[in-house]
């Protein structure tokens, strides 16, 4: 049974006690990410997430690590364009201790200067690793090809030139500006007690004052071409078609379209490009949903000599979406529903689900509700989504390839011709 609570300052709490579960999972989500940063602050959300585990007024970074290990725990955090999530999962007998420590990290990190200098180097190494991984880098480039120099188009990790100069004062300023209680949700799942969770949340966050939230400017799709040539063997390419917000009624219809296009081994992209033509080892589609917009994307990697055939095959599959068979539709629906059902089998995933849903929808949507929405999707709905969203004349294109492989290549024209 799920229980919802709210502190007087606006911080929201969701608790779901799961019988026969021997773990306790917690997620604290902050409705702030890379798109809330101005150009000068790019990468601060991510650095703040890194620094959260580097010491508080009471505990050093080593003591925090030892404490979570003693609880048999997994603890970490991640940053997206719209959220920063801190999470932990421990043995059930340490539930209250783990939540108290996670709250202390969130509220009382001291951003020690020596730890900051060490973690700065870690982040710079992370950026360098991303730059050396073309199949990761191309997705950063695809954000820029979709949104240009808007916040949604900038890399979550930030640029090395700015990350190298972030100070302790920058972290404190950013936290005070964005980590408002009405922007925070706390969720607990598994062997947890709702009263204890609320009491701990009130102890650590109850005295926070709610402040005005910085406005977020709606994003607009720019749909440009971004290319980069490096010493590589393969060409990596990502197409981005303007899509809808995560709360839009079309969202799960587009998810179904994406699944039919490239969501599994039986998908049209996989069967045509990998199985029939042997043009790529990896080819897939994806949907990225944001509060105001979204991307319906396609990814593929191929060698230079197969590039022309790959573009032709992509174009053929995109133009084939004027009909959908009953079997295709059922396979896609079952894949989407399986993902929802499997999420319900992990207390950690349930905690993150609840925390993010409170931000996205203002409530927690159940798996049953979402499955009913998926069940109602028809073949005609999917065809309509293809006609509406895949018909964009100039999709965003990001490509990384060997030297001389992308110069003067009219990628957009060759994909939509």
N, C-alpha and C positions, 0 to 999 in steps of 0.2 A: 504494500500500500504506500503510495507516494503522499507526502505531506509538504505543503508550501507554507512558508512563513516569510515575514518581512520585518526588518528592524525599523525603528522610527526614522532613521536617516535615509531609508530607501534601499538598503542592501537586501537583496532577495536570497532566500534559502530554499532549497529543495532536498528532501530526504526520502529515500526509498529503502525500507528494511526488507531484506531478502532472506527468507527462512532457509536454513540448511547451508548457508554460505559461510565459509570460515575466514573470510577476508573482509576488510573494510577499505573502501575507496573514497577518495575525496578529490574534487576539482574546484579550484577557484578561478573563475574566468573574469577577465577585465575587458570591457567593451572598448578596447583601444588596440591599435596595431599600426602597421606601416602607413596606412592611408590617413592616419591622424597626424602624421608628422609633416612639418613644412620642409622645404628643401634643405635647410640648415640642420634639421634634427634627424635626417634620414639615417636609420639604423639604431636610434635610441631605444625604441621599444624592444628590439632584439637584445641590445646590450643590457638593458634593465633586467630582462628575463635571465640572462647569464649571471648577473651580479646578485640576484636574489638569494642564491645558495652560498654566498661567499662571506657570510658572517652577520651576526646581529649584535646588539648591545650585550647579550648574555652568552652567546656561543660563537666559536670560531667556525670557519668553513670545515675544518677537520672534524670538529665535534658534531656538527650537523650531519656530516656523512656517516660518522660512527653511530649516531643515534638512529638514523633511518635503517642502517644495516642491522642494528640490534633488534629492530622491530620486524626483521625479515622483509623490509620494504623496498619498493621501487618508487623512486621520486624523480620528477623531471619537470620540464616546462617547454612550451613551444610558442612561437609567434607567427601569426598570419597577417594578412593585410588588414583584418578587422578585429582580431581578438588576440589576447595573450592569456594563455591557460597554464596554471600551475597545478600539478596533480601528484597524488601519492596513493599507494596501495600497500597495506600492511596486514599482518596477522590480526585477527579480530580482537585479541586481548589487548592490543596496543592502539585501538581505534581513537580513543580520546587523546592519548599522547601524540599520535601522529597529526591529528587535526590541530592541536595546540601548536605544534612545531611549525606546521605549514602556515598557520595564521601569523605566527611570530615572524617567519621569514618574509611574508607578504607585507606586514605592517612595520617591522622594525629593522629591516636590513640597514646596515651602517655604511655600506659602500666604502669599505676600507680602501685607502689610496694604494697600498701595496698590492692588494688583491685586484684592484682595478687595472693596474699596470700589467699584471700577469694575464688577466682575462682578456685584456685588449689584444695581447699577442695571440691568444687562442682564437679570438674572433677573426683576426687578420689571417690566421692560418685556415680558418673555415672558409673565408672569402676566396683565398688562393686555391683551396681544394675545389671549390665550386667553379672557379675559372678554368681549372684543369679537367673538369668533367663536362664534356660538351653536351651530353644528354641531360645534365642539370642546368647548365648555362643557357641552353636554348629556351628553357621555360621562363627564365628571368627575362630573356630577350623578347619572348612572346608577350609578356605583360607590357613591355615598352611598345611593342608593335601595335598592341591594342589601344593603349591609353597615352602613349607619348610621355611627356614630362609631367603628367598629373601624378598625385600620390599613389594611385593604383598602378601606375606604370613603373614605379621605382622599386629597386630590389629591397627585399625585407632586411637583408644583412647590412645594407648601407654601402657606401663607397669607402675604400681604404683611407683616402685623404681626410675624410671627416671622422671616421672611427678612430683614427690616430690622434685626434685632438679632443675627443670627448672628455670632460672633466667630471669630478664628483659633484660639482655644483650643477652641471647639466642634468645629471641623473636625479638629483633632489628636485630641481625645478620641474622636470618632466613628470615626476611622480606626483608632486603637489598639484600640478595642473590637470592631469588626466586620471589619476587613481582616486576618483570620487566614489563614495559609497553607493550612489545611485547608478554607478557604472560597473558595479561588482556583483557577481552572483556566486554563491557557494553551494555546492551540491555534494551529497554523501549517499553512498549506496553500499549494500551488503549488510554486514553485521554491525549496524549503526543504530543509535537511538536518537530520534528526532529532538527530544527535549535537550539532551546533552549537546547535540550539534548546535542548536540555537543558542544555548547558554554560552558555549565557547565562542561562537561567532560574536555574540554581544559583548563578551569580555574584551575581545581584541579589536572589534570594529565599531562597537556601539557609540563610542565618543567621537567618531569621525564626523566632521561637518560636511553636509552636502553642499557642493558649489555649482556654479554655472558650468555647463558642459560646452566645450569649444565646438562651434558648428562644423559639420562635415559637408563639403561641397560635393554635389552629385557629379559623378564621372560621365564623360562623353567619349564615345569610341572614335578614335582617330584612324584606325585601320591603315597603318603604314607598313612598309617593308623594311626589316632590319636584317642585315647580313653581316657575317664575320667569317673571314678566311684565316685558317690556322693550319698547322702541320698535322693533318688528320688523314685518316683513311676513308671515313664515311662522311656523308652529308646528313645532318640532322635537321628536320624541318617540322615546324609547328604552324598550323593554320588556326586562326581565331575568328569565329563568326560572332557578331554581336548577339547576345542572348538576353535573358530576362533576370530579374532579381530573384533571390532565393525564396521570397515570400509570394511570388507571382503565381497565379493559378496554372500557368503553363509549365512550371518548374519540373514536376515529375513527368509530364508528357515529354519534355526535352530530355530528361534522364532516360526515358524509354527509347527515344530516338537515338540517343548516343549509344545505348547498349546494343541496339540493332546494328548500328554503324560499326562500332569497334569495341564492344564491351566484353568479348569473350572469344573463344576459339571458333565458335560457329558464326561469328559476326561477319558482315559483308566485307569489311576491310581485311580482316584476317584471312578469310577464305579466298578472296580475289588476289590480294597482294602478296601474301606469304605462301598460302597453300597452292594456289593455281599457277601463279607467275614466279614465285620464288624471288621476289624483288627486295624483300626486307626480312630481317629476323624479328624486328619489333614494329608493330603498327597497332594503333589504338585510338580511341576517342575519349573525351572527358568533358565534364561540365563544371565550370567554376561559377558559383552563385554568390553575389554580394548583396548588400542592403538595397541597392538601387539599380543594379545592372548585372550582367553576367557574360560568360564566354562559353560557346560550344566549340570545342577544340578538337583537332586531329593531330596526332604525332606519328612520324615515321622516320626511320633511318635507313639509308641505302648507300651503296657505293656510287662513285662518280659516273661510271658507265651505264648505270641503271636509272639515273635521274630522270631522263626524258620519259622512259617507260613508267616510272613511278608517278610522275605528274599526270600522265595520261590515264593511269589506272585509278588514281584518286578522283580525277574528274569524272570518269565513268561511274564510279560508285556513288558519288554525290548526285549525279544526274539520274541514278536508278531509284531514288527514293519516292517515286510516284505511286508506289503500291507496297503494301506490307502484308505478308501472309499471316494466317492465323497461328501457324507454328512459330514463326519469328516473334510475333507479339507475345505469345505465351512464354517462350524462352526468356525474353527480355523481362517480362513482369516477374517471373520466378527468380531471376537473378537479383532484381532489386529487392524483392521481398525477403529473399534469403539473407541479404546483407542486413536488413532490419532485424530479422530473427536472431542472427548470429551476434549482433550487437547486444541483444538482451541476455546473452549468455556470459557476459563479462561485467562484473561490478564496476570496474574502472571505466569501461566504455559507457555504461549507464550514467555514471556520475558526470562524465564530460557531455553526454547527450543532454542531460537536464540543465547543466550550467549554460551551454550554448543556446539551447532552445529558449531559455528565459530572455536572453538578449535578442535573439532573432525574431521570435514570435510573440514575446511577452507572456508566454505560457509554455508548458511542456506538452508537446504533441506525442501521443502514444503511438507505438508501433502499429496497433490495430487501426487507428485512424489513418495513418499513412498508407497502410496496405489496402484499405478501402478506397483511398484515392487512386492508388495504382490499379486496383481491380477494375475501376470504372473507365480506364483509358481504352479507347478503341483504335482500330487500324486507321480509321479516318482521322483521328486526332494526331497520330504520328505523321501521316502524310501532310496534314495541315502544318505541323511544326516544321517539317522539312521545307515546305513551300515558303513558309514565313521567315525562317531563320537561315536556311542554307542558300537562299536566293540573293544574299547580299553580294553586290557586284564586285566589291573589292575587299575580300577578307584580309585581316591582319596576317602577315607572314613573317616568321622568324626562321632564319636558316644559318647554320654553321657548316662550313665545308672546307675541303682542301684548297690550297692556293690556286687561284685561277678558275675555280669551279662555279663561282657565283657571279662573277663580274658581268654586268650587263644582262643578266638573266631576268626576263620579265615574268616573275613568278606569279603575280596576281593574274595577269592576262592568260597565262598558260593553264591556270587552274579553273577559270570560269568560262573559258571559250566554248 
